Amino acid sequence: MDSSIQNNILDNTFNIGTYTDVDSMTITQRIGLLDAKQYERANGIDSFLDIEDSFWLGNRYDLSYLSVIDSSGDISKYIDEDYALASGVRVVVKITDITITDGDGTLVNSFRTRHKASNTNDIQIGEYINVPYNKDDGWCGDDNVCTFRVVSKDEDSIKVVLNGNLLHTFSIGSTSDITTNSIVYEVLLNPFLAGISDLYKYDGNQTFYIGEYLENANYKDVQNKTLQADIGLPVIGEMFSGNDIDVGLMKDAPKLESFTDLNTIENFDSFGSPMYSTMNKIGEFINIIDSKGNIATYWYPTTNDLRIRPAIYLKSDLTFTGGNGTAQSPYILQ
């Protein structure tokens, strides 16, 4: 977060006791997780906090287990590693008094502060941006506008990941090592990049981290090996490089559809979210994101049923003519 936003976040007391006695143990810090009492106070399974998807709570279930909200909206205990991998993280912060300048507090029109980006210099990580696409291959819909989500930024550029996948499935190549000579670059990534005008693209190669990601590793391990390129794939550890919402569950949990606009997900598949590749590997296998948004650590790179989600760098001085950066209303480039 930008320093101006960080300065609005205050120290807060978080309850980390057992779910039947959450305030028996507390911790004071600037960022934390929801506790069971807060969830129940909001009316639990019948509240806005139940998104029909699992996520961690900040307190224990008992002395042996941690607590999660399961996909049914019930408070459950962490049982095994597979269950833990399916649990998301929902950040809780306490903020200072701020001035509300827009919105009515609803999901589709949330309260907004004075901050609203006028160009890519002051865009925030996690916001959405529409970029014109000048090819007629259907990769960004009939409107020829690609919706991206910002995953990182620096002084010279912003890194964005397509908010969806390209229509075609493909293999990464003959090995798990991704290079600019890989088949995926020739057939999908480079042709896609050619559809983005030089007016918007950062004019120089940037760094993609292509190191190995081992199970339960530190995400920074992927930075041990790099690739200089002007387009790539999602990198493990970047904000929001997984699914925005686990769209693979939407067919069974319609409530999830209210948390994003399906029209802004490029090539949305109503039957589930297809697996797509990252730029990272584990030995001779590729790290992928599976249909639930989880990192799957073993997949043959030569398989032909992986989707591709391009990641590119945009210039940092591009002007917006509309939008407010949300999934329902992405920023519009001039």
Backbone torsions as a table, in degrees:
resi	resn	phi	psi	omega
1	MET	NA	147.2	175.0
2	ASP	-60.9	152.8	-177.4
3	SER	-59.4	-34.7	-179.5
4	SER	-62.8	-32.4	178.2
5	ILE	-80.9	-40.3	177.7
6	GLN	-57.5	-36.2	-177.8
7	ASN	-67.1	-17.1	178.5
8	ASN	-85.9	-6.0	-177.4
9	ILE	-96.1	128.4	-175.2
10	LEU	-105.2	160.8	169.3
11	ASP	-61.4	145.7	-177.3
12	ASN	-145.1	151.1	177.1
13	THR	-92.3	122.2	-179.7
14	PHE	-109.7	136.6	178.5
15	ASN	-84.4	125.7	-177.2
16	ILE	-129.2	19.6	175.9
17	GLY	-77.0	-170.4	177.8
18	THR	-70.5	158.5	-170.1
19	TYR	-67.1	-19.6	175.4
20	THR	-87.6	-8.9	-179.2
21	ASP	-151.2	62.5	-167.6
22	VAL	-63.2	-31.9	-176.0
23	ASP	-91.5	14.1	175.5
24	SER	-72.5	-16.1	175.9
25	MET	-144.8	133.9	-177.1
26	THR	-133.3	164.5	174.8
27	ILE	-145.2	142.7	179.8
28	THR	-108.1	123.1	-179.7
29	GLN	-161.6	176.7	-174.2
30	ARG	-87.5	-18.0	-175.5
31	ILE	-145.7	143.3	-177.1
32	GLY	-162.7	-157.2	-176.6
33	LEU	-125.0	162.6	176.2
34	LEU	-64.8	147.9	173.6
35	ASP	-110.7	166.9	-174.0
36	ALA	-61.3	-38.0	-179.0
37	LYS	-64.8	-41.7	177.8
38	GLN	-62.4	-41.2	179.8
39	TYR	-62.2	-45.2	-178.8
40	GLU	-70.8	-34.4	179.3
41	ARG	-63.6	-30.9	179.7
42	ALA	-81.8	1.1	178.8
43	ASN	90.3	18.0	168.1
44	GLY	49.9	-120.2	-173.2
45	ILE	-62.3	-21.6	-179.6
46	ASP	-100.2	15.3	-176.1
47	SER	-110.6	175.2	177.6
48	PHE	-67.3	-16.1	-179.2
49	LEU	-76.3	-18.9	178.1
50	ASP	-86.6	109.6	-178.2
51	ILE	-107.2	15.6	179.4
52	GLU	56.5	36.3	175.7
53	ASP	-149.3	152.1	-174.2
54	SER	-83.6	145.2	176.0
55	PHE	-153.8	155.4	-177.8
56	TRP	-72.1	147.0	164.7
57	LEU	-100.7	165.0	-177.5
58	GLY	-89.6	-0.2	-178.1
59	ASN	-117.7	164.8	177.5
60	ARG	-79.5	155.4	171.6
61	TYR	-77.6	-46.0	172.9
62	ASP	-154.5	-162.6	-176.7
63	LEU	-70.4	-13.4	-175.7
64	SER	-110.5	-23.1	-171.8
65	TYR	-127.6	154.7	172.6
66	LEU	-91.5	163.7	-177.3
67	SER	-103.9	144.2	172.2
68	VAL	-137.3	158.1	164.2
69	ILE	-94.5	121.6	-177.4
70	ASP	-83.3	177.7	-174.9
71	SER	-67.8	-12.2	175.6
72	SER	-90.5	-4.1	179.6
73	GLY	90.4	4.4	-179.2
74	ASP	-91.9	153.2	173.7
75	ILE	-78.8	122.3	-177.4
76	SER	-130.4	174.4	178.4
77	LYS	-109.3	147.4	175.2
78	TYR	-64.5	128.7	-175.7
79	ILE	-112.1	-50.6	-178.1
80	ASP	-145.7	175.2	-174.7
81	GLU	-63.0	-38.1	-179.1
82	ASP	-62.2	-39.5	179.7
83	TYR	-67.5	-39.4	-178.4
84	ALA	-63.3	-36.4	-177.9
85	LEU	-65.8	-22.1	-178.5
86	ALA	-88.7	3.6	-176.6
87	SER	-100.5	130.6	179.6
88	GLY	-89.6	177.7	180.0
89	VAL	-123.0	125.2	179.4
90	ARG	-117.4	112.9	-172.7
91	VAL	-75.5	138.9	176.5
92	VAL	-120.7	129.8	176.7
93	VAL	-136.3	161.4	173.8
94	LYS	-113.2	130.1	-174.2
95	ILE	-116.3	158.5	176.3
96	THR	-72.5	172.3	172.8
97	ASP	-62.5	128.3	179.4
98	ILE	-129.7	159.2	179.7
99	THR	-91.8	123.1	178.0
100	ILE	-86.9	126.2	-177.3
101	THR	-111.4	-12.4	-175.4
102	ASP	-160.6	162.8	175.2
103	GLY	90.8	164.9	179.6
104	ASP	-123.3	11.2	175.9
105	GLY	85.1	1.8	177.1
106	THR	-85.7	169.0	-177.6
107	LEU	-62.4	-40.7	-177.3
108	VAL	-85.0	-10.5	179.8
109	ASN	-144.1	66.4	-173.5
110	SER	-67.9	159.1	175.4
111	PHE	-60.2	142.6	177.8
112	ARG	-129.7	145.9	178.8
113	THR	-90.4	-169.2	-180.0
114	ARG	-61.9	-25.4	-177.1
115	HIS	-69.0	124.1	168.1
116	LYS	-151.4	119.1	-173.9
117	ALA	-64.8	136.6	173.5
118	SER	-102.2	-14.9	177.4
119	ASN	-156.7	176.3	-175.5
120	THR	-70.8	-11.6	176.5
121	ASN	-64.0	-37.9	-175.1
122	ASP	-112.4	19.9	174.2
123	ILE	-70.0	152.3	-178.4
124	GLN	-105.3	149.2	174.0
125	ILE	-60.2	133.9	-179.0
126	GLY	100.8	-15.6	179.2
127	GLU	-81.1	164.5	-174.9
128	TYR	-109.1	150.4	-178.8
129	ILE	-145.1	136.4	176.2
130	ASN	-95.6	128.9	-178.3
131	VAL	-120.7	125.8	178.1
132	PRO	-58.0	144.8	-179.4
133	TYR	-127.7	126.6	-168.5
134	ASN	-107.0	23.3	176.1
135	LYS	-118.7	154.2	-177.1
136	ASP	-104.0	43.6	-179.8
137	ASP	-95.6	-0.7	177.5
138	GLY	78.4	3.7	-176.4
139	TRP	-67.8	-21.9	178.1
140	CYS	-125.0	34.1	173.9
141	GLY	78.4	179.8	-178.0
142	ASP	-70.1	-22.9	-177.9
143	ASP	-82.6	-5.8	-178.9
144	ASN	51.8	42.8	174.6
145	VAL	-131.3	125.0	-179.6
146	CYS	-95.7	129.5	175.4
147	THR	-93.8	125.9	179.2
148	PHE	-119.3	161.2	172.6
149	ARG	-120.9	135.6	-177.1
150	VAL	-74.8	126.9	179.9
151	VAL	-114.0	-18.0	174.9
152	SER	-164.6	165.6	178.4
153	LYS	-154.1	152.5	173.2
154	ASP	-140.6	-165.2	-175.5
155	GLU	-69.6	-25.9	-172.5
156	ASP	-105.9	-20.9	-172.2
157	SER	-157.5	168.5	169.9
158	ILE	-123.6	142.0	179.0
159	LYS	-101.4	130.2	-177.6
160	VAL	-128.6	149.0	178.0
161	VAL	-119.2	134.9	179.6
162	LEU	-54.0	134.1	-179.9
163	ASN	-83.6	65.3	-175.8
164	GLY	148.9	-166.8	-178.7
165	ASN	-125.6	156.7	172.0
166	LEU	-67.5	156.1	-174.2
167	LEU	-64.1	-32.5	-170.8
168	HIS	-88.9	143.9	169.3
169	THR	-94.1	153.5	-176.2
170	PHE	-161.5	166.3	173.9
171	SER	-93.3	153.1	179.1
172	ILE	-73.2	-38.5	-178.7
173	GLY	155.2	-165.9	-175.4
174	SER	-81.5	-16.4	177.5
175	THR	-135.3	173.1	179.6
176	SER	-83.2	-6.3	177.4
177	ASP	-78.8	117.6	179.3
178	ILE	-92.5	124.1	175.2
179	THR	-130.1	170.1	178.2
180	THR	-69.9	-7.0	174.9
181	ASN	-95.5	-0.1	179.7
182	SER	-65.1	153.5	-178.4
183	ILE	-57.9	-37.0	-176.8
184	VAL	-62.0	-31.3	176.5
185	TYR	-69.0	-46.4	-175.8
186	GLU	-65.3	-41.8	-171.4
187	VAL	-90.9	-32.8	-173.8
188	LEU	-121.7	-54.7	-170.9
189	LEU	-67.7	-49.5	-179.1
190	ASN	-64.6	-43.4	175.1
191	PRO	-60.4	-37.8	177.8
192	PHE	-64.7	-44.9	-179.2
193	LEU	-60.8	-34.0	179.9
194	ALA	-64.0	-19.3	178.9
195	GLY	-83.8	-5.9	177.8
196	ILE	-100.4	126.2	-176.7
197	SER	-63.8	147.1	175.2
198	ASP	-63.1	-16.0	176.7
199	LEU	-62.1	-27.0	-173.9
200	TYR	-107.6	-31.5	-174.4
201	LYS	-72.4	140.8	172.8
202	TYR	-63.9	131.5	-172.8
203	ASP	-89.5	67.2	178.0
204	GLY	167.7	152.0	178.4
205	ASN	-65.3	151.4	174.6
206	GLN	-127.3	174.0	-173.0
207	THR	-94.3	129.7	169.4
208	PHE	-113.4	134.7	179.6
209	TYR	-88.4	121.7	-174.1
210	ILE	-121.6	19.9	179.4
211	GLY	-71.1	174.1	-178.7
212	GLU	-76.6	143.6	172.1
213	TYR	-119.9	108.5	178.4
214	LEU	-87.0	157.8	-179.0
215	GLU	-57.7	130.2	179.7
216	ASN	63.7	23.0	-179.4
217	ALA	-82.4	170.3	170.3
218	ASN	-74.8	130.0	-176.5
219	TYR	-60.2	-22.3	-179.8
220	LYS	-70.4	-12.8	178.3
221	ASP	-60.4	-27.8	-178.2
222	VAL	-68.2	-13.9	-179.3
223	GLN	-80.9	0.3	-179.2
224	ASN	-71.8	-15.6	178.5
225	LYS	-139.4	136.7	-173.9
226	THR	-127.6	160.5	175.2
227	LEU	-134.2	127.3	176.1
228	GLN	-89.7	118.6	-177.0
229	ALA	-158.1	165.0	178.2
230	ASP	-102.9	2.1	173.1
231	ILE	-155.8	152.3	179.7
232	GLY	-162.9	-152.6	-179.7
233	LEU	-122.6	169.5	177.0
234	PRO	-57.4	146.4	178.5
235	VAL	-112.8	132.8	-180.0
236	ILE	-61.0	132.3	-179.8
237	GLY	106.5	-16.3	177.9
238	GLU	-78.6	144.0	179.6
239	MET	-59.3	133.4	172.7
240	PHE	62.0	21.5	179.1
241	SER	-81.8	-7.9	169.9
242	GLY	-85.7	-168.6	178.3
243	ASN	-64.1	142.9	177.8
244	ASP	-58.5	-54.4	169.3
245	ILE	-128.5	151.7	-179.2
246	ASP	-66.6	82.5	-173.8
247	VAL	-64.0	-18.0	176.6
248	GLY	-63.9	-19.4	-178.7
249	LEU	-94.6	-5.8	-171.2
250	MET	-63.6	-32.4	-179.1
251	LYS	-65.1	-24.0	179.0
252	ASP	-102.6	-16.8	-176.4
253	ALA	-133.8	79.6	-175.2
254	PRO	-57.0	-24.2	-179.0
255	LYS	-58.5	-30.5	-178.1
256	LEU	-61.2	-27.8	-176.9
257	GLU	-62.4	-22.9	-178.5
258	SER	-76.9	-9.7	-176.8
259	PHE	-91.6	-5.6	173.9
260	THR	-156.2	165.4	178.1
261	ASP	-96.7	114.0	-177.1
262	LEU	-60.9	-22.6	178.6
263	ASN	-68.5	-18.8	179.6
264	THR	-94.1	-0.8	174.6
265	ILE	-92.4	112.2	-176.9
266	GLU	-67.2	128.8	177.4
267	ASN	58.6	43.5	179.4
268	PHE	-61.1	135.4	180.0
269	ASP	-108.7	110.8	-175.6
270	SER	-67.4	-11.9	179.8
271	PHE	-92.9	3.0	178.3
272	GLY	138.1	165.9	-179.7
273	SER	-91.5	115.6	-176.9
274	PRO	-69.4	155.5	178.1
275	MET	-66.9	141.5	174.9
276	TYR	-137.3	158.8	-171.5
277	SER	-89.0	149.4	167.1
278	THR	-100.7	-177.4	176.8
279	MET	-93.8	8.4	-174.2
280	ASN	-110.6	159.3	-174.8
281	LYS	-135.9	171.6	170.5
282	ILE	-138.4	104.4	-174.9
283	GLY	62.9	-123.5	179.4
284	GLU	-95.9	16.7	-178.5
285	PHE	-118.7	161.5	-179.6
286	ILE	-101.7	139.3	168.6
287	ASN	-78.1	128.0	178.2
288	ILE	-121.7	167.5	168.7
289	ILE	-104.8	121.6	-175.2
290	ASP	-85.1	-174.9	-173.0
291	SER	-67.2	-13.1	177.5
292	LYS	-100.9	3.7	-179.0
293	GLY	86.0	7.6	180.0
294	ASN	-90.0	155.6	173.6
295	ILE	-79.5	121.5	174.2
296	ALA	-104.7	130.9	-167.1
297	THR	-94.7	-6.8	-179.1
298	TYR	-134.1	120.5	175.7
299	TRP	-161.2	131.8	-178.2
300	TYR	-65.3	130.2	-178.3
301	PRO	-66.9	-17.6	-177.0
302	THR	-88.8	-1.0	-179.7
303	THR	-66.4	151.4	-174.6
304	ASN	-105.5	12.2	-177.0
305	ASP	-116.2	25.8	173.3
306	LEU	-91.6	141.1	172.7
307	ARG	-89.0	162.5	-177.3
308	ILE	-119.3	130.1	179.9
309	ARG	-121.4	98.0	-174.2
310	PRO	-65.9	146.4	173.1
311	ALA	-124.8	129.9	-178.0
312	ILE	-134.6	169.2	176.1
313	TYR	-110.3	133.1	175.7
314	LEU	-109.6	158.6	177.5
315	LYS	-65.0	155.7	-175.9
316	SER	-93.7	1.7	-176.1
317	ASP	-122.5	30.3	-178.9
318	LEU	-85.6	139.9	-175.5
319	THR	-94.0	141.9	176.3
320	PHE	-98.1	143.6	177.7
321	THR	-110.3	-5.0	-179.6
322	GLY	-178.4	-178.6	-178.6
323	GLY	83.2	166.5	178.6
324	ASN	-129.9	14.1	172.5
325	GLY	85.2	2.8	-179.9
326	THR	-91.5	170.6	177.5
327	ALA	-64.7	-30.2	179.1
328	GLN	-80.1	-23.5	-176.5
329	SER	-147.3	76.0	-179.3
330	PRO	-62.7	154.0	173.0
331	TYR	-60.2	146.3	179.4
332	ILE	-112.1	127.4	-179.7
333	LEU	-77.3	147.6	177.9
334	GLN	-66.0	NA	NA
